[in-house]
């Protein structure tokens, strides 16, 4: 009985937290982070303001929790896309293409444009951005490690290679997502893969 009560309380608490995050998502999409208030979040979530502050101290924390949830979903969707293809090279291609398109979806949802993008993303706390990057690296490292095991790649340190590749991709993917041109995206990804896998030195 006590255990059931604890579980039910935890479930209720989790639902309230999700309701608050969902309310934040609605308001942020409609008005932006800057114009949204904690009072509006509480009203939209149908919770008392005091209850809201038990979960989040400010609207930036609500936004951070929302982004963490969305990014977790994005990583899982990218993982499923990668798992759907067999070739290690195709897996890298899908990782880049799917990651760019999912980033575009996220940016469109928050109406992020290039002039204001740099003002919005610092609202995400450093730890959450680090965690998302770690998820990306984990997935890329697995792709490269499996590629080495299959004989497709010759890498001494797949972890370092994954880290370096993502560093190179970070700026490119943001620009590609903003451009919103799938034909050009595919062309540039193929060029990038050609340089990565074959180099630029005449053989």
C-alpha positions as CSV (number, residue, x, y, z in Angstrom):
1,X,0.0,0.0,0.0
2,X,2.8,2.5,0.9
3,X,4.7,1.5,-2.2
4,X,1.6,2.1,-4.4
5,X,1.1,5.5,-2.8
6,X,4.7,6.5,-3.5
7,X,4.4,5.3,-7.1
8,X,1.1,7.1,-7.6
9,X,2.5,10.3,-6.1
10,X,5.5,10.1,-8.3
11,X,3.2,9.6,-11.4
12,X,1.1,12.6,-10.4
13,X,4.2,14.7,-9.9
14,X,5.6,13.6,-13.2
15,X,2.3,14.5,-15.0
16,X,2.2,17.9,-13.4
17,X,5.8,18.6,-14.6
18,X,4.9,17.4,-18.1
19,X,1.8,19.6,-18.1
20,X,3.9,22.6,-17.2
21,X,6.4,21.9,-19.9
22,X,3.6,21.4,-22.4
23,X,2.1,24.7,-21.4
24,X,5.5,26.3,-21.8
25,X,5.8,24.8,-25.3
26,X,2.5,26.3,-26.3
27,X,3.3,29.8,-25.0
28,X,6.9,29.8,-26.2
29,X,5.8,28.9,-29.7
30,X,3.1,31.5,-29.7
31,X,4.8,34.4,-28.0
32,X,8.5,33.5,-27.7
33,X,10.5,33.0,-24.5
34,X,11.0,36.7,-23.8
35,X,7.3,37.6,-23.8
36,X,6.1,34.6,-21.8
37,X,5.6,34.9,-18.1
38,X,5.5,32.4,-15.3
39,X,2.0,33.5,-14.5
40,X,0.9,32.6,-18.0
41,X,2.6,29.2,-17.8
42,X,0.8,28.5,-14.5
43,X,-2.5,29.5,-15.9
44,X,-2.1,27.5,-19.1
45,X,-0.9,24.4,-17.2
46,X,-3.9,24.9,-14.8
47,X,-1.7,24.8,-11.7
48,X,-1.2,27.3,-8.9
49,X,1.7,29.6,-9.2
50,X,3.2,28.2,-6.0
51,X,3.0,24.7,-7.5
52,X,4.8,25.9,-10.6
53,X,7.7,27.2,-8.6
54,X,8.1,23.9,-6.9
55,X,9.1,22.5,-10.3
56,X,10.8,25.4,-12.0
57,X,12.3,28.6,-10.6
58,X,11.9,30.6,-13.8
59,X,10.7,30.4,-17.4
60,X,14.2,29.7,-18.6
61,X,14.2,26.5,-16.6
62,X,10.9,25.5,-18.2
63,X,12.4,26.2,-21.6
64,X,15.5,24.2,-20.8
65,X,13.4,21.2,-19.7
66,X,11.4,21.5,-22.9
67,X,14.5,21.6,-25.1
68,X,16.0,18.6,-23.2
69,X,12.8,16.7,-23.9
70,X,12.7,17.7,-27.6
71,X,16.4,16.9,-28.1
72,X,16.0,13.5,-26.5
73,X,13.2,12.8,-29.0
74,X,15.3,14.0,-31.8
75,X,18.3,11.8,-30.9
76,X,16.0,8.8,-30.8
77,X,14.5,9.6,-34.2
78,X,18.0,10.0,-35.6
79,X,19.0,6.7,-34.1
80,X,16.1,4.9,-35.7
81,X,16.9,6.4,-39.1
82,X,20.6,5.3,-38.7
83,X,19.5,1.8,-37.7
84,X,17.3,1.5,-40.8
85,X,20.4,1.4,-43.1
86,X,23.2,-1.1,-43.2
87,X,26.3,0.5,-44.7
88,X,28.5,2.4,-42.3
89,X,28.9,5.2,-44.9
90,X,25.1,5.3,-45.3
91,X,24.8,5.5,-41.6
92,X,27.0,8.6,-41.5
93,X,25.1,10.1,-44.4
94,X,21.7,9.5,-42.6
95,X,23.1,10.8,-39.3
96,X,24.0,14.1,-41.0
97,X,20.9,14.4,-43.1
98,X,18.4,13.4,-40.4
99,X,20.2,15.5,-37.8
100,X,20.1,18.6,-40.0
101,X,16.4,18.1,-40.8
102,X,15.5,17.5,-37.2
103,X,17.4,20.7,-36.2
104,X,15.4,22.6,-38.8
105,X,12.2,21.3,-37.3
106,X,13.3,22.5,-33.9
107,X,14.3,25.9,-35.2
108,X,11.0,26.3,-37.1
109,X,9.0,25.4,-34.0
110,X,10.6,28.2,-32.0
111,X,10.6,30.6,-35.0
112,X,14.3,30.9,-34.8
113,X,15.9,33.0,-37.5
114,X,19.6,33.8,-37.9
115,X,19.5,37.2,-36.3
116,X,17.8,36.1,-33.1
117,X,19.1,32.5,-33.0
118,X,22.2,33.4,-31.0
119,X,20.0,35.2,-28.4
120,X,17.7,32.2,-27.9
121,X,20.0,29.2,-27.6
122,X,22.1,30.6,-24.7
123,X,18.9,30.2,-22.6
124,X,19.6,26.5,-22.7
125,X,21.9,25.7,-19.8
126,X,25.4,24.5,-20.5
127,X,24.8,21.1,-18.9
128,X,21.9,20.3,-21.2
129,X,23.8,21.3,-24.3
130,X,26.7,19.2,-23.2
131,X,24.4,16.2,-22.6
132,X,22.9,16.5,-26.1
133,X,26.3,16.7,-27.6
134,X,27.3,13.6,-25.6
135,X,24.3,11.7,-27.1
136,X,25.4,12.7,-30.6
137,X,28.9,11.6,-30.0
138,X,27.8,8.3,-28.5
139,X,25.8,7.6,-31.7
140,X,28.5,8.7,-34.1
141,X,31.2,6.8,-32.1
142,X,29.1,3.6,-32.4
143,X,28.7,4.2,-36.2
144,X,32.5,4.5,-36.6
145,X,33.3,1.7,-34.2
146,X,31.0,-0.7,-36.1
147,X,32.5,0.5,-39.3
148,X,36.0,-0.3,-38.1
149,X,34.8,-3.8,-37.0
150,X,33.3,-4.4,-40.4
151,X,36.5,-3.3,-42.2
152,X,34.8,-0.3,-43.8
153,X,36.9,2.2,-41.8
154,X,40.5,2.4,-40.7
155,X,40.5,4.4,-37.6
156,X,42.7,4.2,-34.5
157,X,40.5,6.2,-32.3
158,X,36.8,6.2,-33.3
159,X,35.9,8.3,-30.2
160,X,38.3,11.1,-31.2
161,X,37.1,10.9,-34.8
162,X,33.5,11.2,-33.7
163,X,34.4,14.3,-31.6
164,X,36.3,15.9,-34.4
165,X,33.6,15.2,-37.0
166,X,30.8,16.7,-34.8
167,X,33.0,19.8,-34.2
168,X,33.2,20.2,-38.0
169,X,29.5,19.6,-38.5
170,X,28.1,21.8,-35.7
171,X,28.4,25.1,-37.7
172,X,27.6,23.5,-41.0
173,X,24.3,21.9,-39.8
174,X,23.1,25.2,-38.4
175,X,23.7,27.0,-41.7
176,X,22.1,24.1,-43.7
177,X,19.1,24.0,-41.5
178,X,18.6,27.8,-42.0
179,X,19.0,27.5,-45.7
180,X,16.0,25.0,-45.9
181,X,17.1,23.7,-49.3
182,X,17.1,19.9,-49.4
183,X,18.7,19.6,-52.8
184,X,21.6,21.8,-51.8
185,X,21.8,20.0,-48.5
186,X,22.2,16.6,-50.2
187,X,24.8,18.0,-52.6
188,X,26.9,19.5,-49.8
189,X,26.6,16.4,-47.6
190,X,27.9,14.2,-50.5
191,X,30.8,16.6,-51.0
192,X,31.6,16.5,-47.3
193,X,31.5,12.7,-47.3
194,X,33.7,12.6,-50.4
195,X,36.3,14.8,-48.7
196,X,36.0,12.9,-45.4
197,X,36.4,9.4,-46.9
198,X,38.7,10.1,-49.8
199,X,40.5,13.2,-48.9
200,X,41.6,16.0,-51.3
201,X,45.1,14.7,-52.0
202,X,45.7,13.2,-55.5
203,X,46.5,9.5,-55.2
